[in-house]
Amino acid sequence: MYREIKIGEHTLPMSANGATPIRYRMIFGKDLISEFQQVENNYSVAIDTISELAFVMAQAGSKADMDKLNMNAYVTWLEQFEPFDLTNAAESIVDLYMSNAQVSSEVKKKARDAVSGS
């Protein structure tokens, strides 16, 4: 799923797809789903997770060479924003990712129903 999201003064192309959690793990060494489960209890984890997710989806949206992404590229990317830009855009960032997950779940359910004859 593709969407342009405004973060501070920047409007960025962002893309969420089936590779998003894999790319997240490759770059940050963490499981995205586990991170989301920790978000409710820890504001710091929430900010980090959303910022990292935004980075992955922005790189995918701009068709960057995903194999060259690392922590240095992430920090350089963050430098373009003011301190609370990503926090203020958090709802749009998470919504894009979750919309992709919801669409995938609906497609899987329809496919399962079609196979089972429901």
C-alpha positions, 0 to 999 in steps of 0.5 A, spaced: 500 500 500 502 506 498 501 513 501 504 520 501 505 522 508 506 529 511 512 529 516 514 536 518 515 540 512 516 534 508 511 530 504 514 523 503 512 517 499 511 511 503 509 504 502 507 498 506 507 491 504 509 484 506 516 485 506 516 491 511 517 487 517 522 483 514 526 489 512 525 492 519 528 486 522 534 486 517 535 494 518 534 494 526 535 487 528 528 487 531 521 484 530 516 489 528 510 485 531 514 484 538 515 492 538 508 493 537 506 489 543 511 493 547 508 500 545 502 500 549 507 500 555 513 504 553 513 511 550 520 510 548 519 504 545 513 507 541 517 513 538 523 509 536 518 503 533 514 509 529 520 512 527 524 506 524 517 504 521 517 510 518 524 510 515 523 503 512 516 505 509 519 511 506 525 508 503 520 503 500 516 508 497 522 512 494 524 505 491 531 506 495 536 500 494 533 497 500 540 492 501 544 499 502 540 501 508 543 501 515 543 505 522 547 510 519 542 511 513 537 511 518 540 517 523 542 521 516 534 520 514 532 523 521 536 529 521 531 532 516 526 532 521 525 537 527 524 533 534 517 532 534 515 531 527 515 524 527 511 524 533 506 528 530 505 524 524 505 517 528 498 516 527 498 516 519 505 512 519 501 507 523 495 507 519 498 506 513 502 500 516 496 497 519 491 498 513 496 494 509 496 488 514 488 489 514 488 488 507 492 482 507 488 479 512 481 480 508 484 477 502 487 471 506 480 470 509 476 471 502 481 466 499 480 461 505 473 462 505 473 461 497 477 454 498 472 452 504 466 453 499 463 458 504 
